[in-house]
Amino acid sequence: MLLEVDRLTVAYDTAMVLNEVSLGVERGELVSLVGPNGAGKTTLLRAVSGLIRWERAALRGSRRGDITLEGQVSFNGERIGRLPAHQIARRGLVLCPERRRPFAEMTVGENLRAGAYLVKDAGEERRRREVVYHLFPVLRDRARQLAGTLSGGEGQMLAIGRALMLEPALLCIDEPSTGLAPLVKQALFERIGEIQAAIGITVLLVEQDVALAFSLSSRSYILSHGRIVGEGASRDLLRDEAVRRSYLGL
């Protein structure tokens, strides 16, 4: 198992966000995590990638509340729950966060170079950049354009491309379809499918568009009110009428 989450619990003061969540991702899979707004999907990715631990450390000693973080997270056979976020990224678990957030005053090419901050060899950086340009040709065309002037779809492609510059073993993508038109979403998800199928990078995809997520993923988890309420082959979950009606809004 490449990623194994065991009874992960996160609470902000007395507000429980994740309640003993367990899931796993095998090497080479594309697994989706779906659920409604407020289910805890983004919190799970932030906990797995080390950002919740950083947030808790930042709050320690302040009067702004406290964060409870319990459970185990293992990546590639190593327990990483106590590691800082940058060390988790060095091990190959990389988060592409929601809402894109490119460096707006930098060009597309500069954003990609910034994503390769762990790469010290210029030739290796160029090789990885060519992989990104092959996957998202529009980024090559926009290489000298300021990232802040990109369309929403192009900005999301840049965000994913920047994460790919670290050449992760596991890429966690958070809500990539947010704010995108249907045709743009479809094109973007085709490229996400290529990340796993053509490049061979394992993907954990968090997404609200259930139909799109399930069309790509072999397995899925359904998160609701901080708990896993369904898991299995994506096609089987789509056939389950009770699951469709209660949790998927289909």
Legacy VTK file of the C-alpha trace (Angstrom):
# vtk DataFile Version 3.0
C-alpha trace
ASCII
DATASET POLYDATA
POINTS 250 float
0.000 0.000 0.000
1.537 3.318 -1.064
-0.686 5.464 1.194
-2.429 4.116 4.270
-4.573 6.304 6.520
-5.641 4.639 9.774
-8.353 6.145 12.013
-7.445 9.724 11.227
-9.266 12.206 13.459
-9.127 15.994 13.175
-11.051 18.455 15.358
-10.893 22.228 15.599
-11.597 22.929 19.266
-14.787 20.884 19.807
-15.812 20.754 16.117
-15.098 17.289 14.746
-14.071 17.456 11.068
-12.730 13.929 10.540
-13.810 11.033 12.718
-11.563 7.937 12.537
-11.189 7.967 8.764
-9.316 5.042 7.205
-8.422 4.603 3.532
-5.665 3.313 1.303
-4.199 3.904 -2.130
-2.161 1.265 -3.951
0.777 2.230 -6.157
-0.401 2.916 -9.715
-4.045 3.577 -8.828
-6.245 6.585 -9.447
-8.559 6.721 -6.431
-11.266 9.320 -5.918
-12.619 10.738 -2.671
-16.030 12.333 -3.103
-18.598 13.924 -0.824
-20.567 17.105 -0.245
-19.213 20.485 0.812
-18.070 20.406 4.428
-17.559 16.643 4.471
-13.880 17.014 5.431
-12.238 16.155 2.098
-9.803 19.077 2.024
-8.988 18.590 5.714
-8.029 14.992 4.984
-5.588 16.032 2.254
-4.132 18.750 4.461
-3.624 16.248 7.270
-2.031 13.640 5.015
0.364 16.210 3.478
1.458 17.615 6.855
-0.281 20.988 6.697
-2.596 20.371 9.660
0.397 19.592 11.854
2.015 22.850 10.705
-1.225 24.737 11.428
-1.465 23.199 14.887
2.123 24.180 15.674
1.396 27.746 14.529
-1.583 27.946 16.902
0.252 26.520 19.900
0.395 29.058 22.692
-2.065 31.419 21.020
-5.633 32.185 22.055
-7.080 31.274 18.673
-8.095 27.750 19.578
-6.548 24.310 19.265
-6.471 21.431 16.781
-6.743 17.767 17.690
-4.900 15.453 15.299
-4.926 11.709 15.940
-4.429 8.516 13.945
-1.684 7.186 11.692
-0.607 8.059 8.158
1.891 5.801 6.382
3.464 6.489 3.005
5.535 3.919 1.160
5.787 1.872 4.340
6.961 4.772 6.537
4.909 6.515 9.196
4.860 10.193 8.230
2.348 11.601 10.712
5.033 13.453 12.672
6.978 14.776 9.685
6.774 18.422 8.585
5.116 19.130 5.244
8.349 19.804 3.320
9.808 16.446 4.339
6.621 14.670 3.251
6.898 16.390 -0.140
10.530 15.273 -0.407
9.362 11.683 0.065
7.065 12.017 -2.944
3.635 12.857 -1.519
2.647 16.144 -3.149
-0.550 18.171 -2.729
-2.075 20.270 -5.502
-4.394 22.476 -3.424
-7.847 23.789 -4.196
-8.325 27.201 -5.902
-5.103 26.929 -7.956
-3.117 29.840 -6.422
-0.354 30.413 -9.023
2.248 33.087 -8.376
0.307 35.725 -10.302
3.195 38.123 -10.959
5.435 35.369 -12.303
5.249 33.848 -15.769
4.005 30.324 -16.421
7.588 29.152 -16.975
8.752 30.777 -13.741
5.911 29.100 -11.854
7.009 25.712 -13.158
10.626 26.383 -12.202
9.444 27.382 -8.729
7.647 24.044 -8.490
10.973 22.288 -9.030
12.519 23.821 -5.914
13.911 20.447 -4.821
15.599 19.802 -8.184
19.230 20.961 -8.296
20.155 19.735 -11.793
19.166 22.086 -14.651
18.903 19.256 -17.161
16.576 17.306 -14.915
14.433 20.394 -14.406
14.123 20.853 -18.180
13.178 17.188 -18.618
10.388 17.498 -16.066
9.184 20.733 -17.643
8.948 18.969 -21.019
6.793 16.266 -19.420
4.432 18.975 -18.158
4.364 20.717 -21.552
3.581 17.397 -23.257
0.674 16.844 -20.881
-0.560 20.461 -21.060
0.586 21.933 -24.431
-1.176 25.229 -23.721
1.357 25.902 -20.946
4.186 25.842 -23.480
2.282 28.416 -25.542
1.800 30.546 -22.408
5.295 30.034 -20.984
6.130 33.767 -21.017
2.657 34.929 -20.011
1.969 36.150 -16.476
0.168 33.438 -14.541
-2.343 35.954 -13.182
-3.717 36.490 -16.708
-4.540 32.819 -17.375
-8.083 31.529 -17.683
-9.468 29.346 -14.896
-8.788 26.128 -16.775
-5.277 27.183 -17.726
-4.611 28.189 -14.118
-5.651 24.741 -12.928
-3.398 23.102 -15.509
-0.530 25.258 -14.248
-1.251 24.289 -10.635
-1.137 20.593 -11.520
1.921 21.099 -13.712
3.734 22.898 -10.909
3.013 19.968 -8.565
4.231 17.508 -11.216
7.593 19.292 -11.315
8.357 17.498 -8.052
7.741 14.197 -9.902
5.644 12.801 -7.043
5.017 9.166 -6.289
1.536 10.224 -5.143
-0.212 13.365 -6.363
-3.177 14.523 -4.271
-5.409 16.856 -6.292
-8.014 18.884 -4.411
-11.227 19.912 -6.236
-9.687 20.640 -9.652
-13.054 21.356 -11.322
-14.014 24.235 -9.006
-15.295 27.197 -11.015
-14.688 25.641 -14.439
-17.130 25.373 -17.347
-18.283 21.828 -18.266
-16.219 21.519 -21.456
-13.115 22.829 -19.689
-13.660 20.374 -16.845
-13.936 17.471 -19.282
-10.708 18.409 -21.040
-8.897 18.853 -17.713
-10.043 15.478 -16.407
-8.822 13.782 -19.564
-5.374 15.165 -18.794
-5.625 14.029 -15.155
-6.365 10.538 -16.429
-3.156 10.686 -18.460
-1.130 11.490 -15.342
-1.946 8.044 -14.024
-2.287 6.076 -17.262
0.531 7.558 -19.362
2.999 8.958 -16.827
2.378 6.326 -14.157
1.939 8.657 -11.187
-0.466 7.474 -8.508
-3.339 9.930 -7.962
-5.710 10.602 -5.077
-8.422 12.838 -6.516
-10.767 14.837 -4.273
-13.742 16.061 -6.262
-17.385 17.127 -5.967
-18.311 16.251 -9.560
-19.030 12.594 -8.843
-19.665 11.536 -12.438
-16.333 12.935 -13.630
-14.389 11.541 -10.681
-15.903 8.079 -11.034
-15.276 8.074 -14.795
-11.533 8.227 -14.076
-11.090 6.238 -10.882
-10.960 2.501 -10.397
-11.896 2.794 -6.715
-13.623 5.477 -4.687
-14.360 6.518 -1.136
-17.398 8.538 -0.080
-16.913 10.949 2.826
-19.882 12.442 4.663
-19.890 14.385 7.958
-16.290 13.384 8.603
-16.780 9.644 8.134
-16.229 7.185 5.314
-19.749 5.993 4.431
-18.968 4.046 1.274
-16.026 2.531 -0.550
-15.388 0.150 -3.401
-15.155 -0.031 -7.168
-16.445 3.218 -8.642
-18.773 1.433 -11.067
-20.319 -0.568 -8.202
-20.930 2.554 -6.116
-22.671 4.183 -9.094
-24.988 1.170 -9.396
-25.980 1.246 -5.708
-29.273 3.134 -5.624
-29.111 3.870 -1.889
-25.591 5.304 -2.224
-26.565 7.336 -5.294
-29.595 8.832 -3.586
-28.178 9.414 -0.091
-24.628 10.536 -0.754
-23.950 11.238 -4.410
-26.930 13.396 -5.343
-27.523 11.306 -8.468
LINES 1 251
250 0 1 2 3 4 5 6 7 8 9 10 11 12 13 14 15 16 17 18 19 20 21 22 23 24 25 26 27 28 29 30 31 32 33 34 35 36 37 38 39 40 41 42 43 44 45 46 47 48 49 50 51 52 53 54 55 56 57 58 59 60 61 62 63 64 65 66 67 68 69 70 71 72 73 74 75 76 77 78 79 80 81 82 83 84 85 86 87 88 89 90 91 92 93 94 95 96 97 98 99 100 101 102 103 104 105 106 107 108 109 110 111 112 113 114 115 116 117 118 119 120 121 122 123 124 125 126 127 128 129 130 131 132 133 134 135 136 137 138 139 140 141 142 143 144 145 146 147 148 149 150 151 152 153 154 155 156 157 158 159 160 161 162 163 164 165 166 167 168 169 170 171 172 173 174 175 176 177 178 179 180 181 182 183 184 185 186 187 188 189 190 191 192 193 194 195 196 197 198 199 200 201 202 203 204 205 206 207 208 209 210 211 212 213 214 215 216 217 218 219 220 221 222 223 224 225 226 227 228 229 230 231 232 233 234 235 236 237 238 239 240 241 242 243 244 245 246 247 248 249
